[in-house]
């Protein structure tokens, strides 16, 4: 079985979503992140790549960098750029790149299922990288970078997700790289139904982190 759990997301205001959106922390260098976030106090790179707000040359793994990430996250919340959902939810997220479309769920997965190999791994990971991410998450008291999981297709799950997508999306914007982004907040009943369907999925697979 696969356990998916709803959570209370910190989400940007719809009119600020494009300003907050940023590439994953590990696909840009510090210098690239500085350039992308320059002049944009709302960029999420200030949380995922917080060294960009510290003097050049600082070790990106230093305690001061993680502390700056926590400070920047708190600032985005204080300014109302990010707002916490009142109730735990599952989220449907879709990307469009040219003719390619892909849709997924944003949810919490069970760590014990990873430990028991119900979430299957495809590669070895370096302990120093793991420890740095743990320090980052612990310092933030938040998880700011998702792990990409996949599963063998289930028609009933596809239908349930498409039903959520019938509603107007909470976000619908295009980033400077030409990728379109849409997000739907699944109603509680729909989220419960999707989570129940996943309990019959025998395994999830780590596709990327």
BAFI-3210 file (N, C-alpha, C; in Angstrom, 3 decimals, decimal comma, padded with zeros to 6 digits):
// residues 209
n [1|2|3|4|5|6|7|8|9|10|11|12|13|14|15|16|17|18|19|20|21|22|23|24|25|26|27|28|29|30|31|32|33|34|35|36|37|38|39|40|41|42|43|44|45|46|47|48|49|50|51|52|53|54|55|56|57|58|59|60|61|62|63|64|65|66|67|68|69|70|71|72|73|74|75|76|77|78|79|80|81|82|83|84|85|86|87|88|89|90|91|92|93|94|95|96|97|98|99|100|101|102|103|104|105|106|107|108|109|110|111|112|113|114|115|116|117|118|119|120|121|122|123|124|125|126|127|128|129|130|131|132|133|134|135|136|137|138|139|140|141|142|143|144|145|146|147|148|149|150|151|152|153|154|155|156|157|158|159|160|161|162|163|164|165|166|167|168|169|170|171|172|173|174|175|176|177|178|179|180|181|182|183|184|185|186|187|188|189|190|191|192|193|194|195|196|197|198|199|200|201|202|203|204|205|206|207|208|209]
n.u [000,838|000,336|000,879|-000,553|-000,666|-002,550|-001,604|-000,975|-000,327|002,059|001,217|001,680|000,053|-002,274|-001,764|000,894|002,207|003,782|006,013|007,065|007,653|010,241|013,142|014,173|016,398|018,764|019,379|020,415|023,244|024,862|025,510|023,858|021,400|021,511|021,367|018,839|017,110|017,581|016,508|013,995|012,259|010,484|011,159|011,383|013,842|015,280|014,748|015,288|017,827|019,443|021,937|022,272|021,552|023,580|027,060|029,181|030,963|030,544|030,255|027,924|026,807|026,968|026,049|025,001|023,851|021,643|020,215|019,636|017,866|015,668|015,018|014,340|012,123|010,325|010,017|008,678|006,252|005,463|005,101|002,912|003,177|003,402|000,914|-000,579|-002,550|-005,725|-006,698|-005,602|-004,678|-004,682|-002,901|-003,181|-000,967|000,061|002,143|003,152|005,025|005,841|004,495|004,277|002,650|002,216|000,963|000,628|000,443|000,672|001,740|002,108|004,315|004,997|007,615|008,377|007,577|009,389|011,674|011,014|011,172|008,919|008,632|010,416|013,904|016,128|018,727|021,907|022,467|024,419|025,828|026,679|025,249|022,642|022,644|023,027|020,646|018,841|019,614|018,918|016,083|015,334|016,159|014,540|012,092|010,303|009,440|010,889|011,541|010,351|010,216|010,296|008,054|006,849|004,387|002,840|000,469|-002,936|-006,178|-008,460|-007,377|-006,338|-008,754|-009,933|-008,165|-008,409|-011,002|-010,771|-009,406|-011,361|-012,366|-011,749|-008,328|-006,261|-003,887|-002,484|-000,168|002,672|006,129|009,308|010,816|009,099|007,492|004,368|002,317|000,014|-002,193|-004,292|-006,362|-007,298|-010,601|-011,633|-013,071|-012,528|-009,752|-009,555|-010,687|-008,850|-006,548|-007,435|-007,614|-004,914|-004,073|-004,269|-002,218|000,703|003,396|005,539|007,799|010,959|011,575|013,028|014,819]
n.v [-001,193|002,339|005,253|008,359|011,620|014,510|018,001|021,204|023,645|026,283|028,827|031,045|034,231|034,424|036,409|036,825|034,530|033,935|035,526|034,405|031,799|029,479|027,806|024,387|024,065|022,696|022,794|025,106|027,233|029,059|031,614|031,769|031,659|034,043|035,874|035,265|035,939|038,593|041,813|040,912|040,534|038,620|036,144|032,628|031,487|032,782|031,392|028,679|028,887|030,441|031,616|033,576|035,965|036,629|037,520|037,248|034,252|032,849|029,712|027,568|025,608|026,361|026,988|029,540|030,067|028,312|029,340|031,859|031,159|030,298|032,732|034,253|032,807|033,213|035,939|036,153|035,037|036,820|039,164|038,459|037,289|034,537|032,309|030,291|027,404|026,767|024,242|020,823|019,623|017,831|018,509|019,300|019,492|020,871|020,921|022,583|022,285|023,374|021,083|019,148|017,766|017,376|015,986|015,982|014,942|016,831|016,002|014,520|011,832|008,610|008,182|005,797|003,935|004,379|003,524|000,834|-000,004|000,191|002,444|002,703|002,869|004,343|005,008|005,493|007,746|010,518|010,738|013,192|015,076|014,315|014,851|017,615|018,511|017,638|019,245|021,714|021,472|020,959|023,353|025,234|024,314|023,342|021,843|022,472|021,587|019,354|015,728|013,774|011,377|008,378|006,106|003,003|003,351|004,020|003,767|004,690|006,528|008,421|009,387|010,513|012,580|014,123|014,954|016,747|018,719|019,865|022,092|025,651|026,585|027,346|028,640|029,852|030,310|031,484|030,935|032,652|030,948|029,823|027,750|026,547|026,733|025,240|025,006|023,178|023,086|020,328|019,492|018,467|015,991|014,906|014,682|012,775|010,591|010,154|009,546|007,168|005,508|005,283|003,607|001,104|000,912|-000,788|000,056|002,924|004,857|006,333|008,930|011,229|013,624]
n.w [000,000|-000,491|001,263|001,283|002,512|003,483|003,832|005,413|003,349|002,779|000,779|-002,000|-002,520|-005,195|-007,117|-006,749|-007,321|-009,612|-009,167|-006,872|-007,624|-008,429|-009,835|-008,973|-006,167|-006,698|-009,376|-010,175|-009,896|-007,196|-008,178|-010,435|-009,135|-007,667|-009,788|-010,929|-008,846|-008,413|-007,571|-006,886|-004,204|-003,438|-004,414|-004,199|-004,143|-002,233|000,007|-000,610|-001,668|000,207|000,563|-001,286|-000,220|001,410|002,024|-000,884|-001,637|000,698|002,376|001,085|002,645|005,242|008,690|009,036|006,583|006,398|008,560|007,559|005,553|007,083|008,287|006,011|005,056|007,162|006,874|004,397|005,113|007,123|005,640|004,211|001,762|001,526|002,585|005,009|004,474|005,955|006,529|006,258|003,048|-000,113|-003,132|-006,574|-009,190|-012,218|-015,102|-018,106|-020,972|-023,978|-026,165|-024,312|-021,483|-018,003|-014,976|-011,461|-007,984|-004,997|-001,932|001,347|002,037|003,535|005,763|006,976|005,101|003,107|004,461|004,670|002,129|000,547|-000,797|-003,531|-004,281|-006,719|-006,979|-005,358|-002,645|-001,502|001,726|002,831|001,361|002,013|004,797|004,804|003,622|005,566|007,730|006,652|006,342|009,003|010,214|008,924|009,784|007,982|004,839|001,900|-000,618|-002,896|-003,206|-006,042|-006,817|-008,414|-009,832|-010,833|-013,373|-012,521|-013,434|-012,048|-010,247|-012,023|-013,100|-010,809|-010,223|-012,548|-012,188|-010,054|-011,437|-012,965|-011,788|-011,436|-011,513|-008,645|-009,090|-012,128|-014,325|-016,274|-016,332|-016,820|-018,363|-020,123|-019,244|-018,289|-015,381|-013,205|-010,407|-008,290|-005,418|-003,769|-002,871|000,432|000,532|-001,992|-001,819|000,241|-001,063|-003,145|-001,645|-000,480|-002,727|-003,327|-001,337|-002,334|-004,074|-004,723|-004,516|-004,442|-006,478|-006,385|-008,451|-008,789|-006,783]
ca.u [000,000|001,047|000,210|-000,448|-001,303|-002,684|-000,845|-001,307|000,744|002,276|001,063|001,685|-001,137|-002,329|-001,160|002,335|002,740|004,858|007,194|007,599|008,097|011,673|013,594|014,711|017,666|019,952|019,609|021,040|024,361|024,645|025,545|022,628|020,301|021,610|020,895|017,406|016,361|017,960|015,398|012,727|012,276|009,529|011,635|011,577|015,271|015,782|014,573|015,959|019,234|019,533|023,266|022,254|021,358|024,757|028,231|029,704|032,051|030,177|029,994|026,469|026,377|027,222|024,874|024,452|023,034|020,361|019,527|019,108|016,692|014,556|014,670|013,670|010,807|009,493|009,720|007,650|004,996|005,117|004,636|001,704|003,467|003,016|-000,181|-000,828|-003,921|-006,320|-006,952|-004,738|-005,238|-003,849|-002,842|-002,912|-000,058|000,279|003,121|003,057|006,245|005,572|003,382|004,293|001,835|002,295|000,162|000,970|-000,108|001,582|001,236|003,122|004,480|005,378|009,035|008,566|007,424|010,697|012,575|010,626|011,325|007,664|009,010|011,606|014,976|016,745|020,136|022,498|022,616|025,587|025,470|026,882|024,115|021,473|022,751|022,831|019,210|018,191|019,882|018,122|014,670|015,188|016,304|013,337|010,852|009,441|010,032|010,748|011,900|009,681|010,820|009,450|007,723|005,918|003,716|002,231|-000,789|-004,208|-007,202|-009,350|-006,650|-006,324|-010,084|-010,157|-007,353|-009,029|-012,210|-010,318|-008,986|-012,515|-012,559|-010,765|-007,116|-005,895|-002,803|-002,350|000,773|003,809|007,393|010,122|011,359|008,054|006,759|003,105|002,097|-001,337|-002,344|-005,632|-006,470|-008,334|-011,548|-011,311|-013,647|-011,781|-008,443|-009,733|-010,940|-007,588|-005,679|-007,954|-007,206|-003,484|-003,813|-004,192|-001,017|001,661|004,694|005,896|009,170|011,646|011,989|014,060|014,672]
ca.v [000,000|003,609|006,214|009,777|012,400|015,941|018,890|022,620|024,275|027,726|029,121|032,477|034,838|034,094|037,465|036,818|033,180|033,942|036,139|033,476|030,561|029,400|026,449|023,639|024,613|021,970|022,908|026,413|027,555|030,238|032,799|031,776|032,008|035,496|036,583|035,047|036,584|040,004|042,753|040,247|040,156|037,533|034,898|031,541|031,181|033,371|030,340|027,441|029,235|031,661|032,238|034,719|037,168|036,750|037,937|036,289|033,412|032,078|028,293|027,403|024,627|026,905|027,165|030,875|030,018|027,705|030,293|032,911|030,596|030,362|034,152|034,691|032,180|033,929|037,258|035,987|034,816|038,069|040,135|037,964|036,718|033,140|032,182|028,880|026,921|026,527|022,815|019,977|019,301|017,370|019,513|018,806|020,436|020,528|021,701|022,541|022,727|023,091|020,152|018,175|018,047|016,374|016,331|015,177|015,301|017,303|015,367|013,931|010,385|008,038|007,863|004,387|003,157|004,503|002,638|-000,562|-000,208|000,314|003,502|002,080|003,795|004,031|005,388|005,781|009,175|010,808|011,067|014,614|015,780|014,012|015,555|019,045|018,737|017,466|020,474|022,778|021,263|021,146|024,770|025,916|023,697|023,236|021,108|023,415|020,983|018,052|014,546|013,341|009,953|007,941|004,829|002,400|004,062|003,468|004,539|005,353|007,689|009,411|009,989|011,336|013,799|014,938|015,555|017,934|019,714|020,493|023,395|026,664|026,422|028,428|029,330|029,551|031,318|030,997|031,508|033,233|029,886|029,346|026,635|026,901|026,101|025,324|024,310|023,045|022,591|019,295|019,499|017,430|014,695|014,402|014,263|011,519|009,523|009,870|008,851|005,799|004,757|004,993|002,508|-000,134|000,966|-001,595|000,689|004,170|004,803|007,618|009,287|012,250|014,296]
ca.w [000,000|-000,492|002,126|000,979|003,566|003,193|004,717|005,294|002,571|002,691|-000,641|-002,303|-003,090|-006,622|-007,925|-006,514|-007,547|-010,620|-008,566|-005,870|-008,281|-008,719|-010,172|-007,834|-005,666|-007,141|-010,817|-010,408|-009,022|-006,373|-009,024|-011,227|-008,231|-007,405|-010,976|-011,091|-007,762|-008,285|-007,681|-006,566|-002,791|-003,210|-005,004|-003,234|-004,061|-000,993|001,018|-001,025|-001,913|001,010|000,514|-002,198|000,591|002,277|001,232|-001,853|-001,156|001,887|002,160|001,008|003,632|006,577|009,547|008,807|005,366|006,757|009,428|006,691|004,901|008,037|008,416|004,793|005,019|008,133|006,318|003,375|005,836|007,819|004,656|003,574|000,446|001,716|003,549|005,326|004,360|007,274|006,694|005,421|001,738|-001,216|-004,192|-007,922|-009,836|-013,623|-015,861|-019,563|-021,653|-025,373|-026,330|-023,216|-020,300|-016,940|-013,802|-010,291|-006,679|-003,963|-000,718|002,228|001,981|004,828|005,852|007,310|003,873|002,463|005,198|004,423|000,684|-000,184|-001,732|-004,102|-004,659|-008,002|-006,980|-004,057|-002,355|-000,681|003,107|003,115|000,769|002,846|006,071|004,577|003,418|006,874|008,488|006,033|006,685|010,450|010,544|008,440|010,302|006,805|003,716|000,797|-001,898|-002,946|-003,820|-007,145|-006,795|-009,448|-009,531|-012,024|-013,612|-012,048|-014,124|-011,092|-009,719|-013,106|-013,182|-009,620|-010,373|-013,595|-011,618|-009,316|-012,417|-013,602|-011,149|-011,818|-010,700|-007,726|-009,795|-013,548|-014,801|-017,051|-015,897|-017,894|-019,212|-021,008|-018,652|-017,657|-014,082|-012,661|-009,124|-007,739|-004,052|-003,803|-001,750|001,426|000,158|-003,139|-001,317|000,974|-002,040|-003,827|-000,685|-000,330|-003,917|-003,242|-000,389|-003,116|-004,918|-003,957|-004,301|-005,120|-006,964|-006,414|-009,802|-008,619|-005,504]
c.u [000,875|000,240|000,501|-001,244|-001,423|-001,843|-001,304|-000,147|000,836|002,240|001,117|000,294|-001,103|-001,616|000,359|002,993|003,895|006,139|007,860|008,238|009,579|012,027|014,069|016,104|018,885|020,163|020,202|022,209|023,999|024,602|024,301|021,435|020,319|021,035|019,386|016,594|016,628|016,746|014,047|012,772|011,367|010,018|011,880|013,024|015,891|015,615|015,380|017,440|019,583|020,906|023,284|022,029|022,499|025,970|028,711|030,879|031,710|029,910|028,484|025,933|026,545|025,923|024,201|023,546|021,665|019,549|018,913|017,872|015,477|014,075|013,889|012,279|009,853|009,101|008,627|006,281|004,540|004,542|003,379|001,916|003,093|001,977|-000,461|-002,294|-004,448|-006,489|-005,992|-005,429|-004,202|-003,940|-002,533|-002,118|000,212|001,303|002,874|004,356|006,099|004,340|003,275|003,448|002,109|001,585|000,560|000,241|001,001|001,000|002,415|003,125|005,033|006,849|009,242|008,378|008,691|011,678|012,294|010,660|009,988|007,725|010,376|012,617|015,570|018,216|020,609|022,594|023,780|025,163|025,628|025,752|022,849|021,498|022,533|021,360|018,447|018,390|019,032|016,659|014,440|015,263|015,073|012,093|009,816|010,196|009,817|011,130|011,291|010,573|009,819|009,284|006,802|005,344|003,147|000,808|-002,002|-005,315|-008,085|-008,687|-006,608|-007,661|-010,344|-009,379|-007,958|-010,309|-011,865|-009,987|-010,152|-012,788|-011,513|-009,530|-006,902|-004,789|-002,835|-001,453|001,895|005,071|008,229|010,705|010,317|007,254|005,493|002,892|000,649|-001,397|-003,806|-005,527|-007,606|-009,298|-011,277|-011,817|-012,893|-010,397|-008,518|-009,918|-009,656|-006,642|-006,128|-007,566|-005,729|-003,175|-003,791|-003,009|000,110|002,979|004,747|007,373|009,772|012,115|013,097|013,814|014,711]
c.v [001,246|004,622|007,629|010,548|013,858|016,759|020,316|023,329|025,763|028,069|030,624|032,956|034,629|035,135|037,531|035,500|033,173|034,565|035,199|032,256|030,610|027,975|025,717|024,133|023,971|021,998|024,272|026,571|028,761|031,493|032,893|032,167|033,494|036,288|036,470|035,826|038,081|040,911|042,169|039,736|038,978|036,190|033,839|031,074|031,777|032,405|029,102|027,641|030,497|032,307|033,447|036,035|037,384|037,102|036,838|035,519|032,595|030,626|028,072|026,385|025,132|027,066|028,508|030,903|029,423|028,646|031,426|032,420|030,643|031,805|034,640|034,082|032,912|035,308|037,178|035,758|036,113|039,092|039,681|037,459|035,242|033,069|030,700|028,541|026,536|025,044|022,013|019,586|018,552|018,429|018,830|019,880|019,972|021,467|021,515|023,078|022,372|022,213|019,147|018,664|016,980|016,903|015,414|015,668|015,838|016,833|014,932|012,416|009,910|007,628|006,377|003,498|003,250|003,543|001,168|-000,915|-000,355|001,526|003,096|003,137|003,376|004,403|005,559|007,292|009,363|011,277|012,556|015,456|015,557|014,834|017,053|019,358|018,596|018,714|021,621|022,665|021,492|022,623|025,555|025,517|023,617|022,442|021,948|022,845|019,580|016,953|014,024|011,826|009,629|006,581|004,290|002,937|003,276|004,344|005,301|006,588|008,792|010,139|010,927|012,651|014,710|015,605|016,806|019,058|020,354|021,876|024,375|026,495|027,615|029,282|028,923|030,635|030,651|031,700|031,936|032,184|029,269|028,174|027,160|026,097|026,307|024,518|024,329|022,546|021,583|019,487|018,316|016,058|014,080|013,928|012,942|010,353|009,145|009,110|007,409|004,939|004,393|003,872|001,154|-000,146|000,257|-000,905|002,023|004,063|006,198|007,872|010,329|012,908|015,788]
c.w [000,000|000,320|001,639|002,021|003,142|004,172|004,485|004,598|002,887|001,214|-000,877|-002,696|-004,600|-007,477|-007,763|-006,890|-008,534|-010,073|-007,566|-006,539|-008,623|-009,124|-008,917|-007,458|-006,311|-008,655|-011,182|-009,436|-008,169|-007,235|-009,910|-010,374|-007,897|-008,580|-011,134|-010,062|-007,651|-008,510|-007,338|-005,127|-002,486|-003,737|-003,935|-003,185|-002,799|000,188|000,647|-001,332|-001,113|001,028|-000,411|-001,462|001,573|001,413|000,286|-001,262|000,065|001,492|002,189|002,009|005,067|007,362|009,296|007,569|005,678|007,645|008,603|005,947|005,803|008,195|007,195|004,659|005,965|007,601|005,257|004,012|006,492|006,847|003,928|002,168|000,434|002,832|003,750|005,114|005,739|007,560|005,807|004,113|000,896|-002,315|-005,514|-008,641|-011,255|-014,237|-017,363|-020,139|-023,121|-025,499|-025,185|-022,044|-019,262|-015,702|-012,656|-009,057|-005,796|-002,636|000,147|002,042|003,317|004,836|006,149|006,081|003,023|003,128|004,910|002,939|-000,036|-001,110|-002,278|-004,559|-005,999|-008,041|-005,545|-003,875|-001,391|000,705|003,397|002,539|001,588|004,133|005,911|004,370|004,722|007,723|007,964|006,453|008,176|010,832|010,105|009,213|009,176|005,740|002,468|-000,564|-001,969|-003,505|-004,849|-007,084|-007,962|-009,053|-010,829|-012,162|-013,114|-012,628|-013,159|-010,483|-010,774|-013,185|-012,001|-009,711|-011,445|-013,101|-010,822|-010,292|-013,176|-013,017|-011,672|-010,942|-009,777|-008,333|-011,258|-014,135|-015,595|-016,560|-017,106|-018,837|-020,138|-020,481|-017,982|-016,386|-013,650|-011,354|-008,712|-006,306|-004,033|-002,637|-000,830|001,001|-001,016|-002,719|-000,582|-000,004|-002,776|-002,901|-000,497|-001,528|-003,864|-002,255|-001,086|-004,080|-004,172|-003,659|-005,022|-005,490|-006,957|-007,837|-009,775|-007,280|-005,676]
res [x|x|x|x|x|x|x|x|x|x|x|x|x|x|x|x|x|x|x|x|x|x|x|x|x|x|x|x|x|x|x|x|x|x|x|x|x|x|x|x|x|x|x|x|x|x|x|x|x|x|x|x|x|x|x|x|x|x|x|x|x|x|x|x|x|x|x|x|x|x|x|x|x|x|x|x|x|x|x|x|x|x|x|x|x|x|x|x|x|x|x|x|x|x|x|x|x|x|x|x|x|x|x|x|x|x|x|x|x|x|x|x|x|x|x|x|x|x|x|x|x|x|x|x|x|x|x|x|x|x|x|x|x|x|x|x|x|x|x|x|x|x|x|x|x|x|x|x|x|x|x|x|x|x|x|x|x|x|x|x|x|x|x|x|x|x|x|x|x|x|x|x|x|x|x|x|x|x|x|x|x|x|x|x|x|x|x|x|x|x|x|x|x|x|x|x|x|x|x|x|x|x|x|x|x|x|x|x|x]
***
